[in-house]
């Protein structure tokens, strides 16, 4: 006898009727998934701030490593 057939949860799940989700629920799930996949708009100043911080860090790293030799 298979061990899975003794599992109460699996037997209960297999006894449930299979139903397709309603069109409204399907649309709601699809819209929520699409909203998570579409990137949010970022203010241009954040992009400039990030690029500037990367440039400053790389400049500092270059200066630091050049002082090692």
C-alpha positions as CSV (number, residue, x, y, z in Angstrom):
1,X,0.0,0.0,0.0
2,X,1.3,3.4,-1.0
3,X,2.2,5.8,1.9
4,X,0.5,8.7,0.1
5,X,-2.9,7.0,0.1
6,X,-2.8,7.0,3.9
7,X,-2.2,10.8,4.1
8,X,-5.4,12.4,5.3
9,X,-4.6,15.8,3.7
10,X,-4.0,14.4,0.3
11,X,-7.2,12.3,0.5
12,X,-9.1,15.4,1.5
13,X,-7.6,17.4,-1.4
14,X,-8.4,14.7,-3.9
15,X,-12.0,14.7,-2.8
16,X,-12.4,18.4,-3.6
17,X,-14.1,19.4,-6.8
18,X,-12.0,21.1,-9.4
19,X,-13.4,24.5,-10.4
20,X,-12.0,27.0,-12.8
21,X,-11.7,30.5,-11.3
22,X,-14.3,33.1,-12.3
23,X,-13.5,35.6,-15.0
24,X,-13.4,38.4,-12.5
25,X,-10.9,36.6,-10.2
26,X,-8.8,35.6,-13.2
27,X,-8.7,39.2,-14.4
28,X,-7.8,40.5,-10.9
29,X,-5.0,38.0,-10.5
30,X,-3.6,38.8,-14.0
31,X,-3.8,42.5,-13.3
32,X,-2.0,42.1,-9.9
33,X,0.7,40.0,-11.5
34,X,1.2,42.5,-14.4
35,X,1.5,45.4,-11.9
36,X,4.3,43.5,-10.1
37,X,6.2,42.9,-13.3
38,X,6.0,46.4,-14.7
39,X,8.8,48.5,-13.2
40,X,7.8,51.6,-11.3
41,X,8.8,55.0,-12.5
42,X,11.9,56.4,-10.9
43,X,12.5,60.1,-10.5
44,X,15.4,61.2,-12.7
45,X,17.2,62.8,-9.8
46,X,17.5,59.4,-8.1
47,X,19.3,58.1,-11.2
48,X,21.7,61.0,-11.1
49,X,22.3,60.5,-7.4
50,X,23.0,56.8,-7.8
51,X,25.4,57.5,-10.8
52,X,27.2,60.2,-8.8
53,X,27.6,58.0,-5.8
54,X,29.0,55.2,-8.0
55,X,31.4,57.7,-9.6
56,X,32.6,59.0,-6.2
57,X,33.1,55.5,-4.9
58,X,35.1,54.4,-7.9
59,X,37.2,57.6,-7.7
60,X,37.8,57.0,-4.0
61,X,38.7,53.3,-4.7
62,X,41.1,54.3,-7.4
63,X,42.7,56.9,-5.2
64,X,43.0,54.5,-2.3
65,X,44.5,51.7,-4.4
66,X,47.0,54.1,-6.1
67,X,48.3,55.1,-2.6
68,X,49.1,51.5,-1.8
69,X,52.1,51.3,-4.2
